[in-house]
Amino acid sequence: MQETFKKIAFLAPRPGMELPAFSAYWRSVHGPTVANAPGYAAYRTRYAQNHRIGDGPVGARFPYPGVAIFHLPSGGSNEAEFSRSPTYRAHIRVDELNFIDMDRTISMAATENVIRPGNGPIKVLIVAGRRDGMERAEFDRRLRDACAVAQREGCGFTDRLAGWTVDHIVEGSFQLPGARPAHAFTADCIQELWFQTEQDIAEAFASVAYRTHIAPAFGDLFADVRLLSFRAEEIVFFDEGGPTAHAAPAPSSPAPAPVGQNRT
């Protein structure tokens, strides 16, 4: 399995901004702004937006409208350096203030394990925390074992997957924008599962393999009150050192009018 260091951010709209306006601005303005920021390739190797399009198949409803996922150059987190850079402060942060609630948006660091390479047009993200009393090292080991069980016993589930990764969240890495510490949120892993169709999602999670092998293996690890999921459309704006076709700037896309957001 390949391992990559990542930053993952749960985005919240600024006060007074409706979700359709938030999603449209994030996609059409902020995505290209980030991908085309001067010097961005020194800090990120991939930038993808995951727009929530519906509830997920397990756990509770995910309370954020979307998740941004960034791949970082080798060597671990560079968030403090990035937050001080002209790339962030002069280009990205000024645009974040147009649509993000800077006091409710949460980011975290993670290491990614690729269980099945690939992707697809629709995605399920599952956010989970470990059961009380379970040590983190034990959780990570048992999570890897559960993935191995799924690969071995999961025909009916895994044969409907187009791709699958597990992100192990780094303990103590939760932050607000600008590398400010955040203490009100905890999670231990995020699973990213890609599918070709909505029907594949439904059949995968209704399969005998999922119900008899995969769900019990993961159920022994996850706390029910800390299990969330949602379905998403993923849009990649930056990859392999440069902007993608999605990063072409949108013509005449004005910033939303201020609604009382503190911009200090």
C-alpha positions as CSV (number, residue, x, y, z in Angstrom):
1,M,0.0,0.0,0.0
2,Q,1.2,3.5,-0.9
3,E,1.2,6.2,1.8
4,T,0.8,9.9,1.2
5,F,0.7,12.8,3.6
6,K,-2.5,14.9,3.3
7,K,-4.4,17.9,4.6
8,I,-8.1,17.5,4.9
9,A,-10.5,20.4,5.6
10,F,-14.2,20.4,6.5
11,L,-15.6,23.7,5.1
12,A,-18.4,25.8,6.7
13,P,-20.1,28.6,4.9
14,R,-19.8,32.1,6.3
15,P,-22.8,33.4,8.2
16,G,-25.7,34.3,6.1
17,M,-24.5,32.5,2.9
18,E,-26.9,30.0,1.4
19,L,-25.5,26.6,0.5
20,P,-26.0,26.9,-3.3
21,A,-24.1,30.2,-3.3
22,F,-21.4,28.6,-1.1
23,S,-21.0,25.6,-3.4
24,A,-21.0,27.7,-6.6
25,Y,-18.4,30.1,-5.3
26,W,-16.2,27.3,-3.9
27,R,-16.3,25.5,-7.3
28,S,-16.2,28.4,-9.8
29,V,-14.0,31.0,-8.0
30,H,-12.1,29.6,-5.1
31,G,-11.0,26.4,-6.8
32,P,-9.3,28.2,-9.7
33,T,-7.9,30.9,-7.3
34,V,-6.2,28.2,-5.2
35,A,-4.9,26.2,-8.2
36,N,-3.4,29.3,-9.9
37,A,-1.9,30.9,-6.9
38,P,1.8,31.7,-7.5
39,G,4.1,29.3,-5.8
40,Y,1.3,26.8,-5.0
41,A,3.2,23.8,-6.3
42,A,5.8,24.2,-3.5
43,Y,3.2,23.4,-0.9
44,R,0.6,21.1,-2.5
45,T,0.8,18.3,-5.1
46,R,-3.0,17.8,-5.5
47,Y,-6.1,19.8,-4.5
48,A,-9.6,18.3,-4.8
49,Q,-13.0,19.5,-3.7
50,N,-15.6,17.0,-2.5
51,H,-19.1,18.6,-2.7
52,R,-21.8,16.9,-0.6
53,I,-24.6,15.7,-2.9
54,G,-26.4,13.5,-0.4
55,D,-26.3,11.6,2.8
56,G,-24.1,8.5,3.1
57,P,-25.0,4.9,3.6
58,V,-23.8,4.5,7.2
59,G,-23.8,6.5,10.4
60,A,-25.2,10.0,11.0
61,R,-25.5,12.9,8.6
62,F,-22.3,14.8,7.8
63,P,-22.9,18.4,8.9
64,Y,-20.6,20.2,6.4
65,P,-21.3,21.0,2.8
66,G,-18.0,19.8,1.6
67,V,-14.4,18.6,2.2
68,A,-11.2,19.8,0.6
69,I,-8.4,17.3,0.3
70,F,-4.8,18.3,-0.4
71,H,-1.8,16.1,-1.1
72,L,1.5,17.5,0.3
73,P,5.0,17.1,-0.9
74,S,7.0,14.3,0.9
75,G,8.3,15.2,4.3
76,G,5.1,15.7,6.3
77,S,3.0,18.7,7.2
78,N,4.1,22.1,6.0
79,E,1.0,23.9,7.3
80,A,2.7,26.5,9.4
81,E,5.1,27.4,6.6
82,F,2.2,27.6,4.1
83,S,0.1,29.8,6.4
84,R,2.9,32.4,6.5
85,S,3.6,32.3,2.8
86,P,2.7,35.0,0.3
87,T,1.0,32.2,-1.7
88,Y,-1.6,31.7,1.1
89,R,-1.8,35.2,2.7
90,A,-1.9,37.3,-0.5
91,H,-4.0,35.0,-2.7
92,I,-5.8,32.2,-0.9
93,R,-6.7,33.6,2.5
94,V,-8.2,36.8,1.0
95,D,-10.6,34.7,-1.0
96,E,-11.4,32.3,1.8
97,L,-12.9,35.3,3.7
98,N,-15.4,35.7,0.9
99,F,-17.3,32.4,1.6
100,I,-15.8,30.5,4.5
101,D,-16.6,30.7,8.2
102,M,-13.1,30.9,9.5
103,D,-14.2,29.9,13.1
104,R,-16.1,26.7,12.1
105,T,-13.9,25.3,9.3
106,I,-11.8,22.5,10.6
107,S,-8.6,21.0,9.0
108,M,-6.5,18.0,10.0
109,A,-3.4,16.1,8.8
110,A,-3.6,12.5,7.7
111,T,-1.6,9.7,6.1
112,E,-3.3,7.9,3.3
113,N,-3.3,4.2,2.6
114,V,-4.5,3.1,-0.8
115,I,-6.5,-0.1,-0.4
116,R,-7.7,-0.2,-4.0
117,P,-6.3,2.3,-6.6
118,G,-8.7,4.1,-8.8
119,N,-11.6,6.6,-8.8
120,G,-15.0,7.2,-10.2
121,P,-17.7,9.8,-10.8
122,I,-19.3,9.4,-7.4
123,K,-17.8,9.0,-4.0
124,V,-18.7,8.0,-0.4
125,L,-16.7,9.6,2.5
126,I,-17.0,7.9,5.9
127,V,-15.6,9.8,8.9
128,A,-15.1,7.8,12.1
129,G,-13.7,7.8,15.6
130,R,-12.5,4.9,17.6
131,R,-14.4,3.3,20.5
132,D,-13.7,4.6,24.0
133,G,-10.9,2.9,25.7
134,M,-9.1,1.7,22.5
135,E,-5.6,2.9,22.1
136,R,-4.7,4.7,18.9
137,A,-2.0,2.2,17.9
138,E,-4.4,-0.7,18.4
139,F,-7.1,1.1,16.4
140,D,-4.7,1.7,13.4
141,R,-3.6,-1.9,13.5
142,R,-7.1,-3.3,13.6
143,L,-8.3,-0.9,10.9
144,R,-5.6,-2.3,8.6
145,D,-6.7,-5.8,9.5
146,A,-10.3,-4.9,8.8
147,C,-9.3,-3.6,5.3
148,A,-7.5,-6.9,4.7
149,V,-10.6,-8.8,5.6
150,A,-12.7,-6.7,3.2
151,Q,-10.2,-7.4,0.4
152,R,-10.3,-11.1,1.1
153,E,-13.9,-11.7,2.0
154,G,-15.7,-8.7,0.4
155,C,-16.7,-10.0,-3.0
156,G,-20.1,-8.3,-3.6
157,F,-18.8,-5.2,-1.9
158,T,-15.3,-4.7,-3.2
159,D,-16.1,-5.7,-6.8
160,R,-18.4,-2.7,-7.0
161,L,-15.7,-0.3,-5.8
162,A,-13.8,1.9,-8.3
163,G,-11.3,2.9,-5.7
164,W,-10.8,2.9,-1.9
165,T,-8.4,4.8,0.4
166,V,-8.2,5.0,4.2
167,D,-6.8,8.3,5.7
168,H,-5.4,7.8,9.2
169,I,-5.8,11.2,10.9
170,V,-2.8,12.5,12.8
171,E,-3.6,13.0,16.5
172,G,-3.5,16.6,17.7
173,S,-3.5,18.0,14.1
174,F,-6.9,19.7,14.1
175,Q,-6.7,23.3,13.1
176,L,-8.7,26.4,12.1
177,P,-7.7,28.3,9.0
178,G,-4.3,30.0,9.3
179,A,-2.9,27.2,11.4
180,R,-4.8,28.1,14.6
181,P,-5.3,25.1,17.0
182,A,-8.8,23.6,17.1
183,H,-9.9,21.5,20.1
184,A,-13.6,20.9,19.6
185,F,-13.5,18.1,17.0
186,T,-11.9,14.7,17.0
187,A,-11.9,11.8,14.5
188,D,-9.4,9.0,13.8
189,C,-9.9,8.1,10.1
190,I,-11.7,9.0,6.9
191,Q,-12.5,6.4,4.2
192,E,-12.8,7.5,0.6
193,L,-14.7,5.1,-1.6
194,W,-15.3,5.7,-5.3
195,F,-18.1,4.2,-7.3
196,Q,-19.3,4.3,-10.9
197,T,-23.0,4.7,-10.1
198,E,-25.5,5.3,-7.3
199,Q,-26.8,1.8,-7.9
200,D,-23.3,0.4,-7.2
201,I,-23.3,2.3,-3.8
202,A,-26.7,0.8,-2.9
203,E,-25.8,-2.7,-3.9
204,A,-22.3,-2.6,-2.3
205,F,-23.7,-1.6,1.2
206,A,-26.6,-4.0,0.9
207,S,-24.4,-7.0,-0.1
208,V,-24.1,-10.1,1.9
209,A,-20.3,-9.5,2.0
210,Y,-20.7,-6.1,3.6
211,R,-23.3,-7.2,6.1
212,T,-21.5,-10.4,7.2
213,H,-17.9,-9.6,7.0
214,I,-17.1,-5.9,6.5
215,A,-19.7,-4.1,8.7
216,P,-18.9,-6.3,11.8
217,A,-15.1,-5.8,11.3
218,F,-15.5,-2.1,11.2
219,G,-18.3,-2.0,13.8
220,D,-15.9,-3.4,16.4
221,L,-13.7,-0.3,15.9
222,F,-15.9,2.7,15.4
223,A,-17.9,4.6,18.0
224,D,-21.5,4.9,16.8
225,V,-21.7,8.6,17.9
226,R,-18.6,9.4,15.9
227,L,-19.6,7.8,12.6
228,L,-20.6,10.1,9.8
229,S,-20.9,9.7,6.0
230,F,-22.0,11.5,2.9
231,R,-22.0,11.1,-0.9
232,A,-19.9,13.5,-2.9
233,E,-18.9,14.8,-6.3
234,E,-15.1,15.2,-6.4
235,I,-13.5,17.9,-8.5
236,V,-9.7,18.0,-8.9
237,F,-8.3,21.5,-9.5
238,F,-4.6,20.8,-9.1
239,D,-2.6,17.6,-9.7
240,E,0.9,16.5,-10.7
241,G,2.4,19.9,-10.2
242,G,-0.1,22.1,-12.0
243,P,-3.7,23.3,-12.5
244,T,-6.2,20.9,-14.2
245,A,-8.8,21.9,-16.8
246,H,-11.2,22.6,-14.0
247,A,-9.0,25.4,-12.8
248,A,-9.6,27.7,-15.7
249,P,-10.8,31.0,-14.1
250,A,-14.5,31.6,-14.4
251,P,-15.4,34.8,-16.4
252,S,-16.7,37.7,-14.4
253,S,-17.3,35.9,-11.1
254,P,-17.7,38.6,-8.4
255,A,-17.3,37.9,-4.7
256,P,-20.5,37.6,-2.7
257,A,-21.6,40.8,-0.9
258,P,-20.4,41.1,2.7
259,V,-22.9,39.8,5.4
260,G,-21.1,40.8,8.5
261,Q,-18.1,38.3,8.4
262,N,-15.2,39.5,10.6
263,R,-12.4,40.1,8.1
264,T,-9.7,41.2,10.5
